Amino acid sequence: MRLTLDQARDRFADRPRPAPREHVGEWVAWCQDRTRIVAHGKEFAEVRAEAMAAGYPEPLMQRVLDTPFVGGA
C-alpha cells in the first residue's frame, strides 16, 4: 500500500516529517516539536552531541534513507 505524504503524516503523527533529500545517508537531529533539523552529519554521536550543545538536550534522531519518503524541503 502506498501512502501520500499527507496520509503518512496523519498515520504516523508521532514521527518526524521526511528529511530533505540532501541529508540522505546522514543522521539528523530534530527539535522536540519536529519542526526543525538542529544538527546533521554522518556520525550519530557527533550529531547528537552537536544538537545538545546547541541547546536541544533531547533531540529526536533520525537516519535518513534513500526511500520514497525522503522529500524536498
mmCIF file of the N, C-alpha and C atoms, coordinates in Angstrom:
data_MODEL
# 
_entry.id   MODEL 
# 
loop_
_atom_site.group_PDB 
_atom_site.id 
_atom_site.type_symbol 
_atom_site.label_atom_id 
_atom_site.label_alt_id 
_atom_site.label_comp_id 
_atom_site.label_asym_id 
_atom_site.label_entity_id 
_atom_site.label_seq_id 
_atom_site.pdbx_PDB_ins_code 
_atom_site.Cartn_x 
_atom_site.Cartn_y 
_atom_site.Cartn_z 
_atom_site.occupancy 
_atom_site.B_iso_or_equiv 
_atom_site.pdbx_formal_charge 
_atom_site.auth_seq_id 
_atom_site.auth_comp_id 
_atom_site.auth_asym_id 
_atom_site.auth_atom_id 
_atom_site.pdbx_PDB_model_num 
ATOM 1   N N  . MET A 1 1  ? 0.842  -1.183 0.000  1.00 0.00 ? 1  MET A N  1 
ATOM 2   C CA . MET A 1 1  ? 0.000  0.000  0.000  1.00 0.00 ? 1  MET A CA 1 
ATOM 3   C C  . MET A 1 1  ? 0.883  1.241  0.000  1.00 0.00 ? 1  MET A C  1 
ATOM 4   N N  . ARG A 1 2  ? 0.619  2.137  -0.881 1.00 0.00 ? 2  ARG A N  1 
ATOM 5   C CA . ARG A 1 2  ? 1.353  3.401  -0.928 1.00 0.00 ? 2  ARG A CA 1 
ATOM 6   C C  . ARG A 1 2  ? 0.548  4.484  -0.255 1.00 0.00 ? 2  ARG A C  1 
ATOM 7   N N  . LEU A 1 3  ? 1.246  5.335  0.478  1.00 0.00 ? 3  LEU A N  1 
ATOM 8   C CA . LEU A 1 3  ? 0.608  6.453  1.165  1.00 0.00 ? 3  LEU A CA 1 
ATOM 9   C C  . LEU A 1 3  ? 1.091  7.750  0.570  1.00 0.00 ? 3  LEU A C  1 
ATOM 10  N N  . THR A 1 4  ? 0.218  8.722  0.536  1.00 0.00 ? 4  THR A N  1 
ATOM 11  C CA . THR A 1 4  ? 0.665  10.058 0.177  1.00 0.00 ? 4  THR A CA 1 
ATOM 12  C C  . THR A 1 4  ? 1.387  10.644 1.392  1.00 0.00 ? 4  THR A C  1 
ATOM 13  N N  . LEU A 1 5  ? 2.089  11.720 1.214  1.00 0.00 ? 5  LEU A N  1 
ATOM 14  C CA . LEU A 1 5  ? 2.781  12.354 2.319  1.00 0.00 ? 5  LEU A CA 1 
ATOM 15  C C  . LEU A 1 5  ? 1.801  12.792 3.403  1.00 0.00 ? 5  LEU A C  1 
ATOM 16  N N  . ASP A 1 6  ? 0.667  13.343 3.012  1.00 0.00 ? 6  ASP A N  1 
ATOM 17  C CA . ASP A 1 6  ? -0.342 13.759 3.995  1.00 0.00 ? 6  ASP A CA 1 
ATOM 18  C C  . ASP A 1 6  ? -0.906 12.562 4.758  1.00 0.00 ? 6  ASP A C  1 
ATOM 19  N N  . GLN A 1 7  ? -1.149 11.463 4.072  1.00 0.00 ? 7  GLN A N  1 
ATOM 20  C CA . GLN A 1 7  ? -1.646 10.263 4.741  1.00 0.00 ? 7  GLN A CA 1 
ATOM 21  C C  . GLN A 1 7  ? -0.612 9.738  5.743  1.00 0.00 ? 7  GLN A C  1 
ATOM 22  N N  . ALA A 1 8  ? 0.634  9.755  5.349  1.00 0.00 ? 8  ALA A N  1 
ATOM 23  C CA . ALA A 1 8  ? 1.699  9.290  6.248  1.00 0.00 ? 8  ALA A CA 1 
ATOM 24  C C  . ALA A 1 8  ? 1.803  10.193 7.473  1.00 0.00 ? 8  ALA A C  1 
ATOM 25  N N  . ARG A 1 9  ? 1.688  11.494 7.278  1.00 0.00 ? 9  ARG A N  1 
ATOM 26  C CA . ARG A 1 9  ? 1.739  12.418 8.423  1.00 0.00 ? 9  ARG A CA 1 
ATOM 27  C C  . ARG A 1 9  ? 0.600  12.141 9.402  1.00 0.00 ? 9  ARG A C  1 
ATOM 28  N N  . ASP A 1 10 ? -0.593 11.868 8.868  1.00 0.00 ? 10 ASP A N  1 
ATOM 29  C CA . ASP A 1 10 ? -1.735 11.555 9.730  1.00 0.00 ? 10 ASP A CA 1 
ATOM 30  C C  . ASP A 1 10 ? -1.552 10.218 10.440 1.00 0.00 ? 10 ASP A C  1 
ATOM 31  N N  . ARG A 1 11 ? -1.113 9.234  9.707  1.00 0.00 ? 11 ARG A N  1 
ATOM 32  C CA . ARG A 1 11 ? -0.969 7.882  10.270 1.00 0.00 ? 11 ARG A CA 1 
ATOM 33  C C  . ARG A 1 11 ? 0.171  7.782  11.273 1.00 0.00 ? 11 ARG A C  1 
ATOM 34  N N  . PHE A 1 12 ? 1.249  8.513  11.028 1.00 0.00 ? 12 PHE A N  1 
ATOM 35  C CA . PHE A 1 12 ? 2.431  8.446  11.886 1.00 0.00 ? 12 PHE A CA 1 
ATOM 36  C C  . PHE A 1 12 ? 2.725  9.818  12.472 1.00 0.00 ? 12 PHE A C  1 
ATOM 37  N N  . ALA A 1 13 ? 1.751  10.375 13.137 1.00 0.00 ? 13 ALA A N  1 
ATOM 38  C CA . ALA A 1 13 ? 1.865  11.743 13.655 1.00 0.00 ? 13 ALA A CA 1 
ATOM 39  C C  . ALA A 1 13 ? 2.993  11.921 14.654 1.00 0.00 ? 13 ALA A C  1 
ATOM 40  N N  . ASP A 1 14 ? 3.399  10.858 15.336 1.00 0.00 ? 14 ASP A N  1 
ATOM 41  C CA . ASP A 1 14 ? 4.454  10.971 16.332 1.00 0.00 ? 14 ASP A CA 1 
ATOM 42  C C  . ASP A 1 14 ? 5.850  10.877 15.729 1.00 0.00 ? 14 ASP A C  1 
ATOM 43  N N  . ARG A 1 15 ? 5.945  10.715 14.432 1.00 0.00 ? 15 ARG A N  1 
ATOM 44  C CA . ARG A 1 15 ? 7.251  10.619 13.769 1.00 0.00 ? 15 ARG A CA 1 
ATOM 45  C C  . ARG A 1 15 ? 7.576  11.945 13.088 1.00 0.00 ? 15 ARG A C  1 
ATOM 46  N N  . PRO A 1 16 ? 8.852  12.200 12.897 1.00 0.00 ? 16 PRO A N  1 
ATOM 47  C CA . PRO A 1 16 ? 9.219  13.461 12.229 1.00 0.00 ? 16 PRO A CA 1 
ATOM 48  C C  . PRO A 1 16 ? 8.829  13.453 10.764 1.00 0.00 ? 16 PRO A C  1 
ATOM 49  N N  . ARG A 1 17 ? 8.704  14.625 10.210 1.00 0.00 ? 17 ARG A N  1 
ATOM 50  C CA . ARG A 1 17 ? 8.405  14.707 8.784  1.00 0.00 ? 17 ARG A CA 1 
ATOM 51  C C  . ARG A 1 17 ? 9.631  14.197 8.012  1.00 0.00 ? 17 ARG A C  1 
ATOM 52  N N  . PRO A 1 18 ? 9.476  13.877 6.749  1.00 0.00 ? 18 PRO A N  1 
ATOM 53  C CA . PRO A 1 18 ? 10.625 13.413 5.981  1.00 0.00 ? 18 PRO A CA 1 
ATOM 54  C C  . PRO A 1 18 ? 11.724 14.472 5.937  1.00 0.00 ? 18 PRO A C  1 
ATOM 55  N N  . ALA A 1 19 ? 12.937 14.012 6.023  1.00 0.00 ? 19 ALA A N  1 
ATOM 56  C CA . ALA A 1 19 ? 14.079 14.932 5.965  1.00 0.00 ? 19 ALA A CA 1 
ATOM 57  C C  . ALA A 1 19 ? 14.376 15.282 4.509  1.00 0.00 ? 19 ALA A C  1 
ATOM 58  N N  . PRO A 1 20 ? 14.971 16.435 4.274  1.00 0.00 ? 20 PRO A N  1 
ATOM 59  C CA . PRO A 1 20 ? 15.314 16.820 2.908  1.00 0.00 ? 20 PRO A CA 1 
ATOM 60  C C  . PRO A 1 20 ? 16.281 15.820 2.265  1.00 0.00 ? 20 PRO A C  1 
ATOM 61  N N  . ARG A 1 21 ? 16.137 15.613 1.000  1.00 0.00 ? 21 ARG A N  1 
ATOM 62  C CA . ARG A 1 21 ? 16.953 14.666 0.234  1.00 0.00 ? 21 ARG A CA 1 
ATOM 63  C C  . ARG A 1 21 ? 18.456 14.937 0.383  1.00 0.00 ? 21 ARG A C  1 
ATOM 64  N N  . GLU A 1 22 ? 18.823 16.154 0.607  1.00 0.00 ? 22 GLU A N  1 
ATOM 65  C CA . GLU A 1 22 ? 20.250 16.494 0.750  1.00 0.00 ? 22 GLU A CA 1 
ATOM 66  C C  . GLU A 1 22 ? 20.896 15.794 1.940  1.00 0.00 ? 22 GLU A C  1 
ATOM 67  N N  . HIS A 1 23 ? 20.085 15.243 2.846  1.00 0.00 ? 23 HIS A N  1 
ATOM 68  C CA . HIS A 1 23 ? 20.615 14.566 4.030  1.00 0.00 ? 23 HIS A CA 1 
ATOM 69  C C  . HIS A 1 23 ? 20.619 13.040 3.911  1.00 0.00 ? 23 HIS A C  1 
ATOM 70  N N  . VAL A 1 24 ? 20.376 12.503 2.715  1.00 0.00 ? 24 VAL A N  1 
ATOM 71  C CA . VAL A 1 24 ? 20.396 11.051 2.524  1.00 0.00 ? 24 VAL A CA 1 
ATOM 72  C C  . VAL A 1 24 ? 21.755 10.508 2.976  1.00 0.00 ? 24 VAL A C  1 
ATOM 73  N N  . GLY A 1 25 ? 21.702 9.445  3.775  1.00 0.00 ? 25 GLY A N  1 
ATOM 74  C CA . GLY A 1 25 ? 22.930 8.826  4.277  1.00 0.00 ? 25 GLY A CA 1 
ATOM 75  C C  . GLY A 1 25 ? 23.437 9.440  5.565  1.00 0.00 ? 25 GLY A C  1 
ATOM 76  N N  . GLU A 1 26 ? 22.764 10.447 6.065  1.00 0.00 ? 26 GLU A N  1 
ATOM 77  C CA . GLU A 1 26 ? 23.194 11.127 7.286  1.00 0.00 ? 26 GLU A CA 1 
ATOM 78  C C  . GLU A 1 26 ? 22.215 10.861 8.428  1.00 0.00 ? 26 GLU A C  1 
ATOM 79  N N  . TRP A 1 27 ? 22.663 11.242 9.609  1.00 0.00 ? 27 TRP A N  1 
ATOM 80  C CA . TRP A 1 27 ? 21.805 11.336 10.780 1.00 0.00 ? 27 TRP A CA 1 
ATOM 81  C C  . TRP A 1 27 ? 21.362 12.780 10.892 1.00 0.00 ? 27 TRP A C  1 
ATOM 82  N N  . VAL A 1 28 ? 20.098 12.985 11.230 1.00 0.00 ? 28 VAL A N  1 
ATOM 83  C CA . VAL A 1 28 ? 19.621 14.334 11.518 1.00 0.00 ? 28 VAL A CA 1 
ATOM 84  C C  . VAL A 1 28 ? 19.045 14.344 12.929 1.00 0.00 ? 28 VAL A C  1 
ATOM 85  N N  . ALA A 1 29 ? 19.186 15.471 13.577 1.00 0.00 ? 29 ALA A N  1 
ATOM 86  C CA . ALA A 1 29 ? 18.618 15.676 14.907 1.00 0.00 ? 29 ALA A CA 1 
ATOM 87  C C  . ALA A 1 29 ? 17.529 16.728 14.768 1.00 0.00 ? 29 ALA A C  1 
ATOM 88  N N  . TRP A 1 30 ? 16.313 16.344 15.140 1.00 0.00 ? 30 TRP A N  1 
ATOM 89  C CA . TRP A 1 30 ? 15.174 17.247 15.090 1.00 0.00 ? 30 TRP A CA 1 
ATOM 90  C C  . TRP A 1 30 ? 14.955 17.880 16.455 1.00 0.00 ? 30 TRP A C  1 
ATOM 91  N N  . CYS A 1 31 ? 14.417 19.091 16.488 1.00 0.00 ? 31 CYS A N  1 
ATOM 92  C CA . CYS A 1 31 ? 13.987 19.687 17.748 1.00 0.00 ? 31 CYS A CA 1 
ATOM 93  C C  . CYS A 1 31 ? 12.779 18.898 18.256 1.00 0.00 ? 31 CYS A C  1 
ATOM 94  N N  . GLN A 1 32 ? 12.411 19.089 19.505 1.00 0.00 ? 32 GLN A N  1 
ATOM 95  C CA . GLN A 1 32 ? 11.345 18.285 20.130 1.00 0.00 ? 32 GLN A CA 1 
ATOM 96  C C  . GLN A 1 32 ? 10.000 18.367 19.416 1.00 0.00 ? 32 GLN A C  1 
ATOM 97  N N  . ASP A 1 33 ? 9.660  19.499 18.845 1.00 0.00 ? 33 ASP A N  1 
ATOM 98  C CA . ASP A 1 33 ? 8.362  19.584 18.165 1.00 0.00 ? 33 ASP A CA 1 
ATOM 99  C C  . ASP A 1 33 ? 8.441  19.151 16.697 1.00 0.00 ? 33 ASP A C  1 
ATOM 100 N N  . ARG A 1 34 ? 9.599  18.657 16.300 1.00 0.00 ? 34 ARG A N  1 
ATOM 101 C CA . ARG A 1 34 ? 9.813  18.074 14.975 1.00 0.00 ? 34 ARG A CA 1 
ATOM 102 C C  . ARG A 1 34 ? 9.585  19.047 13.822 1.00 0.00 ? 34 ARG A C  1 
ATOM 103 N N  . THR A 1 35 ? 9.878  20.302 14.066 1.00 0.00 ? 35 THR A N  1 
ATOM 104 C CA . THR A 1 35 ? 9.676  21.296 13.016 1.00 0.00 ? 35 THR A CA 1 
ATOM 105 C C  . THR A 1 35 ? 10.978 21.761 12.375 1.00 0.00 ? 35 THR A C  1 
ATOM 106 N N  . ARG A 1 36 ? 12.112 21.403 13.000 1.00 0.00 ? 36 ARG A N  1 
ATOM 107 C CA . ARG A 1 36 ? 13.389 21.928 12.501 1.00 0.00 ? 36 ARG A CA 1 
ATOM 108 C C  . ARG A 1 36 ? 14.516 20.937 12.751 1.00 0.00 ? 36 ARG A C  1 
ATOM 109 N N  . ILE A 1 37 ? 15.382 20.777 11.776 1.00 0.00 ? 37 ILE A N  1 
ATOM 110 C CA . ILE A 1 37 ? 16.589 19.984 11.954 1.00 0.00 ? 37 ILE A CA 1 
ATOM 111 C C  . ILE A 1 37 ? 17.614 20.890 12.624 1.00 0.00 ? 37 ILE A C  1 
ATOM 112 N N  . VAL A 1 38 ? 18.148 20.436 13.751 1.00 0.00 ? 38 VAL A N  1 
ATOM 113 C CA . VAL A 1 38 ? 19.072 21.269 14.518 1.00 0.00 ? 38 VAL A CA 1 
ATOM 114 C C  . VAL A 1 38 ? 20.525 20.840 14.352 1.00 0.00 ? 38 VAL A C  1 
ATOM 115 N N  . ALA A 1 39 ? 20.758 19.664 13.792 1.00 0.00 ? 39 ALA A N  1 
ATOM 116 C CA . ALA A 1 39 ? 22.113 19.197 13.506 1.00 0.00 ? 39 ALA A CA 1 
ATOM 117 C C  . ALA A 1 39 ? 22.009 18.040 12.511 1.00 0.00 ? 39 ALA A C  1 
ATOM 118 N N  . HIS A 1 40 ? 23.083 17.801 11.762 1.00 0.00 ? 40 HIS A N  1 
ATOM 119 C CA . HIS A 1 40 ? 23.118 16.671 10.837 1.00 0.00 ? 40 HIS A CA 1 
ATOM 120 C C  . HIS A 1 40 ? 24.553 16.299 10.539 1.00 0.00 ? 40 HIS A C  1 
ATOM 121 N N  . GLY A 1 41 ? 24.750 15.056 10.133 1.00 0.00 ? 41 GLY A N  1 
ATOM 122 C CA . GLY A 1 41 ? 26.084 14.579 9.800  1.00 0.00 ? 41 GLY A CA 1 
ATOM 123 C C  . GLY A 1 41 ? 26.114 13.072 9.693  1.00 0.00 ? 41 GLY A C  1 
ATOM 124 N N  . LYS A 1 42 ? 27.299 12.527 9.474  1.00 0.00 ? 42 LYS A N  1 
ATOM 125 C CA . LYS A 1 42 ? 27.459 11.092 9.233  1.00 0.00 ? 42 LYS A CA 1 
ATOM 126 C C  . LYS A 1 42 ? 27.486 10.254 10.513 1.00 0.00 ? 42 LYS A C  1 
ATOM 127 N N  . GLU A 1 43 ? 27.959 10.806 11.615 1.00 0.00 ? 43 GLU A N  1 
ATOM 128 C CA . GLU A 1 43 ? 28.129 10.039 12.849 1.00 0.00 ? 43 GLU A CA 1 
ATOM 129 C C  . GLU A 1 43 ? 27.049 10.384 13.874 1.00 0.00 ? 43 GLU A C  1 
ATOM 130 N N  . PHE A 1 44 ? 26.328 9.351  14.328 1.00 0.00 ? 44 PHE A N  1 
ATOM 131 C CA . PHE A 1 44 ? 25.237 9.529  15.284 1.00 0.00 ? 44 PHE A CA 1 
ATOM 132 C C  . PHE A 1 44 ? 25.691 10.328 16.510 1.00 0.00 ? 44 PHE A C  1 
ATOM 133 N N  . ALA A 1 45 ? 26.766 9.880  17.151 1.00 0.00 ? 45 ALA A N  1 
ATOM 134 C CA . ALA A 1 45 ? 27.217 10.509 18.396 1.00 0.00 ? 45 ALA A CA 1 
ATOM 135 C C  . ALA A 1 45 ? 27.575 11.979 18.198 1.00 0.00 ? 45 ALA A C  1 
ATOM 136 N N  . GLU A 1 46 ? 28.218 12.286 17.089 1.00 0.00 ? 46 GLU A N  1 
ATOM 137 C CA . GLU A 1 46 ? 28.607 13.675 16.819 1.00 0.00 ? 46 GLU A CA 1 
ATOM 138 C C  . GLU A 1 46 ? 27.388 14.559 16.580 1.00 0.00 ? 46 GLU A C  1 
ATOM 139 N N  . VAL A 1 47 ? 26.412 14.043 15.840 1.00 0.00 ? 47 VAL A N  1 
ATOM 140 C CA . VAL A 1 47 ? 25.199 14.816 15.548 1.00 0.00 ? 47 VAL A CA 1 
ATOM 141 C C  . VAL A 1 47 ? 24.418 15.065 16.840 1.00 0.00 ? 47 VAL A C  1 
ATOM 142 N N  . ARG A 1 48 ? 24.287 14.031 17.647 1.00 0.00 ? 48 ARG A N  1 
ATOM 143 C CA . ARG A 1 48 ? 23.579 14.171 18.924 1.00 0.00 ? 48 ARG A CA 1 
ATOM 144 C C  . ARG A 1 48 ? 24.286 15.171 19.831 1.00 0.00 ? 48 ARG A C  1 
ATOM 145 N N  . ALA A 1 49 ? 25.605 15.070 19.918 1.00 0.00 ? 49 ALA A N  1 
ATOM 146 C CA . ALA A 1 49 ? 26.375 15.994 20.749 1.00 0.00 ? 49 ALA A CA 1 
ATOM 147 C C  . ALA A 1 49 ? 26.238 17.432 20.247 1.00 0.00 ? 49 ALA A C  1 
ATOM 148 N N  . GLU A 1 50 ? 26.253 17.618 18.939 1.00 0.00 ? 50 GLU A N  1 
ATOM 149 C CA . GLU A 1 50 ? 26.102 18.957 18.360 1.00 0.00 ? 50 GLU A CA 1 
ATOM 150 C C  . GLU A 1 50 ? 24.731 19.541 18.687 1.00 0.00 ? 50 GLU A C  1 
ATOM 151 N N  . ALA A 1 51 ? 23.691 18.716 18.583 1.00 0.00 ? 51 ALA A N  1 
ATOM 152 C CA . ALA A 1 51 ? 22.344 19.182 18.908 1.00 0.00 ? 51 ALA A CA 1 
ATOM 153 C C  . ALA A 1 51 ? 22.247 19.553 20.386 1.00 0.00 ? 51 ALA A C  1 
ATOM 154 N N  . MET A 1 52 ? 22.817 18.727 21.238 1.00 0.00 ? 52 MET A N  1 
ATOM 155 C CA . MET A 1 52 ? 22.779 19.006 22.680 1.00 0.00 ? 52 MET A CA 1 
ATOM 156 C C  . MET A 1 52 ? 23.550 20.285 23.003 1.00 0.00 ? 52 MET A C  1 
ATOM 157 N N  . ALA A 1 53 ? 24.688 20.477 22.366 1.00 0.00 ? 53 ALA A N  1 
ATOM 158 C CA . ALA A 1 53 ? 25.485 21.686 22.587 1.00 0.00 ? 53 ALA A CA 1 
ATOM 159 C C  . ALA A 1 53 ? 24.749 22.937 22.111 1.00 0.00 ? 53 ALA A C  1 
ATOM 160 N N  . ALA A 1 54 ? 23.857 22.756 21.130 1.00 0.00 ? 54 ALA A N  1 
ATOM 161 C CA . ALA A 1 54 ? 23.085 23.884 20.591 1.00 0.00 ? 54 ALA A CA 1 
ATOM 162 C C  . ALA A 1 54 ? 21.849 24.180 21.436 1.00 0.00 ? 54 ALA A C  1 
ATOM 163 N N  . GLY A 1 55 ? 21.676 23.434 22.536 1.00 0.00 ? 55 GLY A N  1 
ATOM 164 C CA . GLY A 1 55 ? 20.559 23.727 23.424 1.00 0.00 ? 55 GLY A CA 1 
ATOM 165 C C  . GLY A 1 55 ? 19.362 22.802 23.281 1.00 0.00 ? 55 GLY A C  1 
ATOM 166 N N  . TYR A 1 56 ? 19.559 21.651 22.660 1.00 0.00 ? 56 TYR A N  1 
ATOM 167 C CA . TYR A 1 56 ? 18.483 20.679 22.485 1.00 0.00 ? 56 TYR A CA 1 
ATOM 168 C C  . TYR A 1 56 ? 18.868 19.397 23.227 1.00 0.00 ? 56 TYR A C  1 
ATOM 169 N N  . PRO A 1 57 ? 18.549 19.321 24.534 1.00 0.00 ? 57 PRO A N  1 
ATOM 170 C CA . PRO A 1 57 ? 19.014 18.203 25.353 1.00 0.00 ? 57 PRO A CA 1 
ATOM 171 C C  . PRO A 1 57 ? 18.414 16.842 24.992 1.00 0.00 ? 57 PRO A C  1 
ATOM 172 N N  . GLU A 1 58 ? 17.288 16.821 24.308 1.00 0.00 ? 58 GLU A N  1 
ATOM 173 C CA . GLU A 1 58 ? 16.655 15.559 23.922 1.00 0.00 ? 58 GLU A CA 1 
ATOM 174 C C  . GLU A 1 58 ? 16.253 15.597 22.445 1.00 0.00 ? 58 GLU A C  1 
ATOM 175 N N  . PRO A 1 59 ? 17.235 15.667 21.544 1.00 0.00 ? 59 PRO A N  1 
ATOM 176 C CA . PRO A 1 59 ? 16.885 15.722 20.122 1.00 0.00 ? 59 PRO A CA 1 
ATOM 177 C C  . PRO A 1 59 ? 16.295 14.397 19.660 1.00 0.00 ? 59 PRO A C  1 
ATOM 178 N N  . LEU A 1 60 ? 15.408 14.469 18.691 1.00 0.00 ? 60 LEU A N  1 
ATOM 179 C CA . LEU A 1 60 ? 14.854 13.276 18.072 1.00 0.00 ? 60 LEU A CA 1 
ATOM 180 C C  . LEU A 1 60 ? 15.783 12.924 16.911 1.00 0.00 ? 60 LEU A C  1 
ATOM 181 N N  . MET A 1 61 ? 16.394 11.761 16.992 1.00 0.00 ? 61 MET A N  1 
ATOM 182 C CA . MET A 1 61 ? 17.385 11.361 15.997 1.00 0.00 ? 61 MET A CA 1 
ATOM 183 C C  . MET A 1 61 ? 16.728 10.523 14.902 1.00 0.00 ? 61 MET A C  1 
ATOM 184 N N  . GLN A 1 62 ? 17.162 10.765 13.669 1.00 0.00 ? 62 GLN A N  1 
ATOM 185 C CA . GLN A 1 62 ? 16.616 10.041 12.527 1.00 0.00 ? 62 GLN A CA 1 
ATOM 186 C C  . GLN A 1 62 ? 17.722 9.767  11.521 1.00 0.00 ? 62 GLN A C  1 
ATOM 187 N N  . ARG A 1 63 ? 17.811 8.532  11.067 1.00 0.00 ? 63 ARG A N  1 
ATOM 188 C CA . ARG A 1 63 ? 18.725 8.173  9.984  1.00 0.00 ? 63 ARG A CA 1 
ATOM 189 C C  . ARG A 1 63 ? 17.960 8.398  8.684  1.00 0.00 ? 63 ARG A C  1 
ATOM 190 N N  . VAL A 1 64 ? 18.525 9.152  7.765  1.00 0.00 ? 64 VAL A N  1 
ATOM 191 C CA . VAL A 1 64 ? 17.846 9.482  6.513  1.00 0.00 ? 64 VAL A CA 1 
ATOM 192 C C  . VAL A 1 64 ? 18.246 8.471  5.439  1.00 0.00 ? 64 VAL A C  1 
ATOM 193 N N  . LEU A 1 65 ? 17.265 7.701  5.003  1.00 0.00 ? 65 LEU A N  1 
ATOM 194 C CA . LEU A 1 65 ? 17.487 6.693  3.983  1.00 0.00 ? 65 LEU A CA 1 
ATOM 195 C C  . LEU A 1 65 ? 16.999 7.199  2.645  1.00 0.00 ? 65 LEU A C  1 
ATOM 196 N N  . ASP A 1 66 ? 17.503 6.600  1.588  1.00 0.00 ? 66 ASP A N  1 
ATOM 197 C CA . ASP A 1 66 ? 17.080 6.975  0.236  1.00 0.00 ? 66 ASP A CA 1 
ATOM 198 C C  . ASP A 1 66 ? 15.849 6.161  -0.124 1.00 0.00 ? 66 ASP A C  1 
ATOM 199 N N  . THR A 1 67 ? 14.683 6.641  0.295  1.00 0.00 ? 67 THR A N  1 
ATOM 200 C CA . THR A 1 67 ? 13.415 5.974  0.038  1.00 0.00 ? 67 THR A CA 1 
ATOM 201 C C  . THR A 1 67 ? 12.432 6.986  -0.525 1.00 0.00 ? 67 THR A C  1 
ATOM 202 N N  . PRO A 1 68 ? 11.275 6.536  -0.960 1.00 0.00 ? 68 PRO A N  1 
ATOM 203 C CA . PRO A 1 68 ? 10.276 7.479  -1.461 1.00 0.00 ? 68 PRO A CA 1 
ATOM 204 C C  . PRO A 1 68 ? 9.823  8.500  -0.420 1.00 0.00 ? 68 PRO A C  1 
ATOM 205 N N  . PHE A 1 69 ? 10.036 8.215  0.873  1.00 0.00 ? 69 PHE A N  1 
ATOM 206 C CA . PHE A 1 69 ? 9.606  9.145  1.900  1.00 0.00 ? 69 PHE A CA 1 
ATOM 207 C C  . PHE A 1 69 ? 10.602 10.272 2.151  1.00 0.00 ? 69 PHE A C  1 
ATOM 208 N N  . VAL A 1 70 ? 11.738 10.246 1.497  1.00 0.00 ? 70 VAL A N  1 
ATOM 209 C CA . VAL A 1 70 ? 12.690 11.336 1.638  1.00 0.00 ? 70 VAL A CA 1 
ATOM 210 C C  . VAL A 1 70 ? 12.230 12.437 0.707  1.00 0.00 ? 70 VAL A C  1 
ATOM 211 N N  . GLY A 1 71 ? 11.821 13.554 1.267  1.00 0.00 ? 71 GLY A N  1 
ATOM 212 C CA . GLY A 1 71 ? 11.241 14.628 0.472  1.00 0.00 ? 71 GLY A CA 1 
ATOM 213 C C  . GLY A 1 71 ? 12.167 15.817 0.337  1.00 0.00 ? 71 GLY A C  1 
ATOM 214 N N  . GLY A 1 72 ? 11.741 16.768 -0.405 1.00 0.00 ? 72 GLY A N  1 
ATOM 215 C CA . GLY A 1 72 ? 12.468 18.019 -0.535 1.00 0.00 ? 72 GLY A CA 1 
ATOM 216 C C  . GLY A 1 72 ? 11.941 19.024 0.454  1.00 0.00 ? 72 GLY A C  1 
ATOM 217 N N  . ALA A 1 73 ? 12.739 19.958 0.823  1.00 0.00 ? 73 ALA A N  1 
ATOM 218 C CA . ALA A 1 73 ? 12.298 20.957 1.791  1.00 0.00 ? 73 ALA A CA 1 
ATOM 219 C C  . ALA A 1 73 ? 12.023 22.279 1.135  1.00 0.00 ? 73 ALA A C  1 
# 
